[in-house]
Amino acid sequence: MSHRPIRIGPSILAADFLHLGQQLADAEAAGADFIHVDVMDGQYVPNISIGLPILEATRRGTSLPIDVHLMMVDPGRWVAEFAAAGADVITVHVEADTHLYSTLRLIEEHGAAPSVTLNPATPLVMLEEVLPMVRQVLVMSVNPGFGGQSFIPGALDRIARVREMIDRRNPTCALEVDGGIKAGNVHRAVEAGADTIVAGSAIFNDEQSVAEAMDAMRRAVSR
């Protein structure tokens, strides 16, 4: 088991948007380390989610860091706007950006932490050139585009291999995992090397309170 502190961030993709302010307050009170915001453009992924107004509202609704995952074509065009709207971390896809190096530099220039991700079938070699310049790598454990999907078991091997890459080339870089994470499998992701956990429907659901869900995740991580 890792000795790195494990950070857990609820994804508002699964939140009740009618009561977003309360859900954010509940997550913060329950000890969430950050808030995750999924932005989908309907082109890079086959779904449209939320954009700048919701991010701005989320920024007003929490003092926690906000981790924004841009699932969009040509994300560099929007870096300045998302940074200004309150993103502390901005994640872009290696597959979606022809000029990835420039986009990651742009994120840094606008005061956010550059982060990179890749889809479950994309070879990890795609990370190699930019790994030294990012502060986070996100391993997707579902195909991006929809919440509530099941965890892809092959992601565990990918997490372990990215962990080795990070330890060798950028040891202070965070290793995030997102997709199908719940109390029943989060410990396996942590054992594989993840230190930053995104959970959506495992935190925001009708079966338990946000506090109960966060407590279950914390206990599962430390078991």
C-alpha positions in Angstrom: 0.0 0.0 0.0 1.2 3.5 -0.8 2.5 5.9 1.8 1.5 8.8 -0.3 -1.5 10.8 1.0 -4.6 9.8 -0.9 -6.8 12.7 -2.2 -10.4 12.1 -3.0 -12.5 14.5 -5.2 -16.2 14.1 -5.9 -17.2 14.6 -9.6 -20.1 17.0 -10.0 -21.1 15.2 -13.1 -23.1 13.0 -10.8 -24.4 15.8 -8.5 -28.0 17.1 -8.3 -27.6 20.4 -10.2 -30.8 21.7 -8.7 -29.0 21.7 -5.4 -25.4 22.1 -6.5 -24.5 24.6 -3.8 -25.6 22.3 -1.1 -23.9 19.3 -2.7 -20.6 21.2 -2.8 -21.0 22.3 0.8 -21.7 18.7 1.8 -18.6 17.4 0.0 -16.4 20.1 1.6 -17.8 19.3 5.1 -17.3 15.6 4.5 -13.5 16.1 3.9 -13.3 16.1 0.1 -9.8 17.2 -1.1 -10.9 18.8 -4.4 -13.9 19.1 -6.7 -13.8 17.4 -10.2 -15.6 19.1 -13.1 -16.1 17.1 -16.4 -16.5 19.3 -19.5 -17.7 17.5 -22.6 -18.2 19.1 -26.0 -20.3 16.6 -27.9 -17.5 16.2 -30.5 -14.5 14.7 -28.8 -16.9 12.6 -26.7 -20.5 11.7 -27.7 -22.1 13.7 -24.9 -22.5 17.3 -23.8 -22.1 18.1 -20.1 -21.4 21.5 -18.6 -19.3 24.5 -19.3 -18.1 27.9 -18.0 -21.2 29.1 -16.1 -21.3 25.9 -14.0 -17.6 26.1 -13.3 -18.0 29.7 -12.2 -20.9 28.7 -9.9 -18.8 25.9 -8.5 -15.9 28.3 -7.8 -18.3 30.5 -5.9 -19.7 27.5 -4.0 -16.5 26.0 -2.7 -13.1 26.9 -1.4 -11.6 23.6 -2.5 -9.3 23.2 -5.5 -11.2 22.6 -8.7 -9.9 20.0 -11.1 -11.3 20.4 -14.6 -11.2 17.6 -17.2 -11.6 19.0 -20.7 -13.1 16.3 -23.0 -13.1 18.5 -26.0 -11.5 19.1 -29.4 -8.8 21.7 -29.5 -8.8 22.4 -25.7 -6.1 25.0 -26.0 -8.6 27.5 -27.4 -10.4 27.4 -24.0 -7.6 27.3 -21.5 -7.7 31.0 -20.7 -11.4 31.0 -20.1 -11.5 27.9 -17.9 -8.5 29.2 -15.8 -10.3 32.5 -15.4 -13.5 30.8 -14.4 -11.8 29.1 -11.5 -10.0 25.9 -12.6 -7.0 25.1 -10.4 -6.0 22.1 -12.4 -6.8 21.7 -16.2 -6.5 18.2 -17.8 -6.4 17.8 -21.5 -6.3 14.7 -23.7 -3.2 13.7 -25.7 -5.5 12.5 -28.5 -7.4 15.8 -28.7 -4.6 18.2 -29.1 -2.2 18.5 -32.0 -0.1 21.0 -30.1 -0.1 19.4 -26.7 3.2 21.0 -25.5 1.9 24.5 -26.2 -1.4 23.9 -24.5 0.2 22.6 -21.3 2.5 25.6 -21.3 -0.6 27.8 -21.8 -2.3 26.2 -18.8 0.8 27.0 -16.6 0.9 30.6 -17.9 -2.7 31.1 -16.9 -2.0 30.0 -13.3 -3.4 26.5 -13.4 -1.7 23.2 -12.9 -1.2 21.3 -16.3 -2.5 17.8 -16.3 -2.8 15.2 -19.1 -4.9 12.2 -19.8 -5.4 9.5 -22.4 -8.2 7.1 -23.3 -8.1 3.4 -22.1 -6.8 2.1 -25.4 -4.2 4.8 -26.1 -0.6 3.6 -25.6 1.1 5.1 -22.6 4.1 6.0 -24.8 2.0 9.1 -25.7 2.8 10.5 -22.3 6.5 10.3 -22.5 7.4 13.6 -24.1 5.2 15.7 -21.8 5.5 13.8 -18.5 8.3 16.1 -17.1 6.1 19.2 -17.6 2.8 18.1 -16.1 1.8 18.2 -12.4 -0.8 15.4 -12.8 -1.5 12.4 -15.0 -5.1 11.1 -15.2 -5.6 7.4 -16.0 -9.1 6.9 -17.4 -10.7 3.7 -16.1 -13.7 4.1 -18.4 -14.1 5.4 -21.9 -14.7 9.1 -21.4 -18.1 10.7 -22.2 -20.6 9.3 -19.7 -20.9 9.0 -15.9 -21.9 5.8 -14.1 -19.8 3.4 -16.2 -18.1 0.3 -14.8 -14.4 0.3 -14.0 -12.2 -1.3 -16.7 -10.0 -3.9 -14.9 -7.2 -3.3 -17.4 -6.8 0.2 -15.9 -5.0 -1.3 -12.9 -2.0 -2.4 -15.0 -2.0 1.0 -16.7 -2.0 2.8 -13.3 1.0 0.7 -12.2 2.9 1.4 -15.4 2.2 5.1 -15.2 3.3 5.0 -11.6 6.7 3.6 -12.7 7.0 6.4 -15.4 6.1 9.1 -12.9 8.5 7.8 -10.2 11.3 7.7 -12.7 10.8 11.0 -14.5 8.6 13.4 -12.4 8.2 12.1 -8.8 6.1 15.0 -7.5 3.5 14.5 -10.2 0.1 13.3 -9.0 -1.5 10.2 -10.5 -5.2 10.5 -10.7 -7.8 7.8 -11.7 -11.3 8.4 -12.8 -14.1 6.2 -14.0 -16.2 3.6 -12.1 -14.4 4.2 -8.8 -16.3 3.1 -5.7 -15.7 1.9 -2.2 -15.5 -1.7 -3.5 -12.6 -1.2 -5.9 -10.8 2.0 -4.8 -8.2 0.2 -2.8 -7.1 -1.7 -5.9 -6.5 1.6 -7.7 -4.5 2.9 -4.7 -2.5 -0.3 -4.5 -1.6 0.0 -8.2 -0.2 3.5 -7.5 -3.0 6.1 -7.8 -2.9 8.9 -5.2 -5.7 11.1 -6.5 -9.2 9.5 -6.7 -12.2 10.9 -8.6 -15.6 9.5 -7.8 -19.0 10.6 -9.1 -22.0 8.4 -8.5 -20.2 6.7 -5.6 -20.3 10.1 -3.7 -23.5 11.7 -5.1 -26.3 9.2 -5.1 -29.7 8.5 -3.6 -28.6 5.6 -1.3 -26.5 7.5 1.2 -25.5 11.0 2.2 -22.4 12.6 0.8 -20.8 12.3 4.3 -21.6 8.6 4.4 -20.2 8.0 0.9 -17.0 9.9 1.6 -16.5 8.0 4.9 -17.0 4.7 3.0 -14.4 5.7 0.4 -11.9 6.9 3.1 -12.3 3.6 5.0 -11.9 1.6 1.8 -8.7 3.5 0.9 -7.1 2.9 4.3 -8.0 -0.8 4.7 
